[in-house]
Amino acid sequence: MARTTSSTDELPLRGLPTAMASNVGFLLARLGAEAAERFVQALEPIGIRPRHYAVLSLIDESDDELSQRAIGTCLAIDKSSMVAAVDELEATDLVRRRRSPSDRRRNVLELTARGRHTLAQAGAAAEDSERDLLRALDPGQSAELRATLSTLLGATTDS
């Protein structure tokens, strides 16, 4: 019979086989699913989804003109999903497509005033959601978790 975790201090892990409770991939997947669901719920009242938030954020933080293709590549969004996301953002007046002055074949994206306002609201909601998710950690642990996850993600995307 498999051992299971039984500490009441580990409530989310209660009843899991030890093999799963100690498996990093399983723990990351479970936490990722929880974080994703909380993020979706936090953005829902604002009227956008996480993919929209990522696109708006990238446009806002870039000093360069970004094409749909460049944004999709950076965010690992396939072409058809990227077109759909931009169509949705444009239909709700959050972004505007325009021809690049340097290359008329290329569309670049820019935030509208409404897009900047929505991004600010979404940023606050994202921070609240993350703060709630990480409430069991002190600030040092939160920073260490971010750094470790960034290192792991960088190592997996570089190889």
C-alpha positions in Angstrom: 0.0 0.0 0.0 1.3 3.4 -0.9 2.1 5.9 1.8 0.1 9.1 1.7 0.9 12.5 3.1 -1.0 13.1 6.3 0.1 16.3 7.8 -2.7 18.7 8.3 -0.2 21.5 7.8 -0.1 20.3 4.1 -3.8 20.5 3.5 -3.6 20.7 -0.3 -1.4 17.6 -0.4 -3.5 15.6 2.0 -4.4 12.2 0.6 -1.8 12.3 -2.2 0.5 9.4 -2.6 4.0 10.4 -1.4 5.4 9.8 -4.9 3.1 12.6 -6.2 3.5 14.9 -3.3 7.3 14.8 -3.8 7.2 15.0 -7.6 8.2 18.5 -8.8 6.5 18.2 -12.2 3.2 17.2 -10.5 3.5 20.0 -7.9 4.2 22.6 -10.6 1.4 21.4 -12.8 -1.1 21.5 -9.9 0.1 24.9 -8.7 0.1 26.1 -12.3 -3.5 25.0 -12.8 -4.5 26.8 -9.5 -2.6 29.9 -10.5 -4.1 30.0 -14.0 -7.6 29.6 -12.7 -7.1 32.4 -10.1 -5.7 34.6 -12.9 -8.6 33.9 -15.2 -11.0 34.8 -12.4 -9.1 38.0 -11.5 -9.2 39.2 -15.1 -12.8 38.2 -15.9 -14.5 41.3 -14.4 -12.2 43.5 -16.5 -13.3 41.6 -19.7 -10.0 40.1 -20.8 -8.2 36.8 -20.5 -4.6 36.0 -19.6 -3.6 35.9 -23.3 -5.0 39.4 -23.8 -3.1 40.6 -20.8 0.1 39.2 -22.1 -0.3 40.9 -25.5 -1.3 44.2 -24.0 1.7 44.1 -21.6 4.2 43.2 -24.3 3.0 46.1 -26.5 3.1 48.5 -23.6 6.6 47.5 -22.5 8.2 47.5 -25.9 10.2 50.4 -27.2 9.9 49.0 -30.7 7.0 48.7 -33.1 5.7 45.2 -32.7 4.0 43.1 -35.4 1.4 40.5 -34.6 4.0 37.9 -35.7 6.7 39.2 -33.4 4.3 39.2 -30.4 3.0 35.7 -31.2 6.6 34.4 -31.4 7.6 36.1 -28.2 4.6 34.8 -26.3 4.6 31.4 -28.0 1.1 31.9 -29.4 0.4 30.2 -32.7 -0.5 32.3 -35.7 -4.3 31.6 -35.8 -4.7 32.1 -32.0 -2.7 35.3 -32.2 -4.9 36.6 -35.0 -8.0 35.8 -33.0 -6.6 37.4 -29.8 -5.8 40.6 -31.7 -9.2 40.6 -33.4 -10.8 40.4 -30.0 -8.6 43.2 -28.6 -9.3 45.4 -31.6 -13.0 44.7 -31.5 -13.1 46.0 -27.9 -11.0 49.0 -28.8 -7.9 47.9 -26.7 -5.5 47.8 -29.6 -5.2 49.3 -33.0 -3.6 47.7 -36.0 -1.8 50.0 -38.4 0.7 49.6 -41.3 4.3 50.0 -40.4 5.7 53.1 -41.9 9.0 51.2 -42.5 7.4 48.1 -44.1 3.9 48.6 -45.5 3.4 44.7 -45.7 3.6 44.6 -41.9 0.9 45.4 -39.4 2.1 46.8 -36.0 0.0 47.0 -32.9 -0.5 49.9 -30.5 -2.5 50.4 -27.4 -5.5 52.7 -27.4 -6.3 54.9 -24.5 -8.8 52.3 -23.4 -6.2 49.6 -23.8 -3.8 51.5 -21.5 -6.6 51.9 -18.9 -7.6 48.2 -19.1 -4.0 47.2 -18.8 -3.6 49.2 -15.6 -6.7 47.6 -14.2 -5.5 44.1 -15.2 -2.1 44.7 -13.8 -3.6 45.6 -10.4 -5.8 42.5 -10.6 -2.8 40.3 -11.5 -0.8 41.6 -8.6 -3.7 40.9 -6.2 -4.1 37.4 -7.6 -0.4 36.7 -7.2 -0.3 38.1 -3.7 -3.2 35.9 -2.7 -1.5 32.8 -4.4 1.8 33.5 -2.6 0.4 34.5 0.8 2.0 31.5 2.5 5.5 32.8 1.5 7.4 35.7 3.0 8.7 38.3 0.5 12.2 36.6 0.4 10.6 33.3 -0.4 8.4 34.8 -3.1 11.5 36.4 -4.7 13.4 33.2 -4.5 10.5 31.3 -6.1 10.3 33.8 -9.0 14.1 33.5 -9.6 14.0 29.7 -9.5 11.1 29.4 -11.8 12.7 31.9 -14.2 15.9 29.9 -14.2 14.0 26.7 -14.9 11.9 28.2 -17.6 14.9 29.8 -19.2 16.8 26.4 -19.2 13.9 24.6 -20.8 13.2 27.2 -23.5 16.9 27.5 -24.4 17.4 23.8 -25.0 
